Amino acid sequence: MMHNPIAQELNAVIKKGNPHVLEMMSKIGRRLYFPKGILSQSAEARQKAYDKFNATIGIATEDLRTMCLPTVMSFLNEKKLRPSDGLTYASSFGIPGLRQLWREQLFEKNPSLEGKTVSLPVVANGITHGISVFADIFMDPDDVAIFPDKMWGNTILALSVRGDVHIVQFPMFTPEGGFNLAAFEETVRRQAETNYKVTVFLNFPNNPTGYTITDSEGQRITEILTQVAEEGTNVLAVTDDAYFGLRYEDSAIAESLFARLADRHPRLLAVKLDGATKELFVWGLRVGFITYGAKVDGEPVAFYDALERKTAGNIRGTISNASHLSQSIVRKALQTPEIYDEREEKVAILKRRALKVKETVYDPKYADAWSVYPFNSGYFMCLGLKTVEAEPLRVHLLDTCRVGIIAAGTHDIRVAFSSVDEENIPDLFDAVYEGIKELENG
Ligand SMILES: Cc1ncc(COP(=O)(O)O)c(C=O)c1O
């Protein structure tokens, strides 16, 4: 595999300083780099757009302050935690009370799980770590992982750079603006012809587009994956449910596809990656979960126990265990009844922003500048630029009007309305439009 250009640069610097150190590195060591992706674009926006509109990063803010649930903050501010809640080690599996509670809530949030058995969730250090643990356990070099062409870039580091996985993409949308089921099916079937196993990542609400599939699209994806399994290919269906629950329109499916895919077919393993990160507005606490749903011959408890032990073994050998303090805060917060209304209030704020964005971006006055990718959920939305490229526009907006957006593709920009207050949304898009016109006119 050709090394990424940034990795090549880093390797050249190391080689110049001491060539033996480069020789000593593993294949992964030589391949690693720190991407100039969302994090570096966001760092620039923090410097230049801190006092205006910083619509870059996947957190949520209100009045330029971090959005938070009062119940969560009460455990930090009112010192309601004992040393044994946080200073001692957590188990590599995660703390038992939190694992039980998260599973109970999975059944409440996902009605199609009724009557099915799933593993206890194993606690990872955020969802990112969950992806990496999944890759360690299930992916060999050159295995194929299928994604839509709109995907979260960090998955590339976890799967492709670290795991040597081959990422195959398909166009996510039809021209009419639905999920491209035909391209999805064609890609899965083509890969199934030449591989014993295919891995499919399903991320709804999607980063970067903010799209969640409809119920009938979910139905069809489930049928396609089940048929491919029936025809003899092993299928790993991984749902990245980072933005679960941030649903703003009835068009979006209300439950995770994990619930539909679990316990379907012996050759189909559903893996759910989710977390407190966005569901509870606690990005930095780093609490994620890995949950398995399979068709099990015989006693499911013993089967899932074995899978959980392998998962915890990987965690033991890498980070040892996720933060006990963070897990205790999440567990206690979930046991506090008020938190559910607090959460609904914040989701309602984000929903009002999403509807405001909808009201704004389709205005015919912008029609010469962009088209809008479908969105109905999550933190983000994307615009396809018709006349200028995304990266020069990003830099121009930062330099001329302190507006931060993400260049998400050559002609696509991602706007995080999760971090722009509702009343500023029309001004934000006006600024983007003006920036486009200025660039057009040189
Ligand atoms: C699709 C997707 N998955 C996973 C994550 C990461 O979640 P965590 O912060 O829990 O690692 C993000 C966050 O940006 C995301 O957008």
The ligand as a Tripos MOL2 file, in Angstrom:
@<TRIPOS>MOLECULE
LIG
   16    16     1     0     0
SMALL
NO_CHARGES

@<TRIPOS>ATOM
      1 C1        -19.7120    8.5920   13.1060 C.3       1 LIG1
      2 C2        -18.9200    8.7790   14.3540 C.ar      1 LIG1
      3 N1        -18.5130    7.7000   15.0410 N.ar      1 LIG1
      4 C3        -17.7880    7.8200   16.1660 C.ar      1 LIG1
      5 C4        -17.4420    9.0570   16.6570 C.ar      1 LIG1
      6 C5        -16.5350    9.1640   17.8470 C.3       1 LIG1
      7 O1        -17.1280    8.9950   19.0620 O.3       1 LIG1
      8 P1        -16.2120    9.0000   20.3670 P.3       1 LIG1
      9 O2        -15.9350   10.4280   20.6920 O.co2     1 LIG1
     10 O3        -17.0760    8.3120   21.3820 O.co2     1 LIG1
     11 O4        -14.9680    8.2440   20.0970 O.co2     1 LIG1
     12 C6        -17.8360   10.2020   15.9860 C.ar      1 LIG1
     13 C7        -17.4520   11.5240   16.5200 C.2       1 LIG1
     14 O5        -17.1350   12.4660   15.8890 O.2       1 LIG1
     15 C8        -18.5720   10.0610   14.7980 C.ar      1 LIG1
     16 O6        -18.9400   11.1410   14.0910 O.3       1 LIG1
@<TRIPOS>BOND
     1     1     2 1
     2     2     3 ar
     3     2    15 ar
     4     3     4 ar
     5     4     5 ar
     6     5     6 1
     7     5    12 ar
     8     6     7 1
     9     7     8 1
    10     8     9 2
    11     8    10 1
    12     8    11 1
    13    12    13 1
    14    12    15 ar
    15    13    14 2
    16    15    16 1
@<TRIPOS>SUBSTRUCTURE
     1 LIG1         1 GROUP 0 **** ****
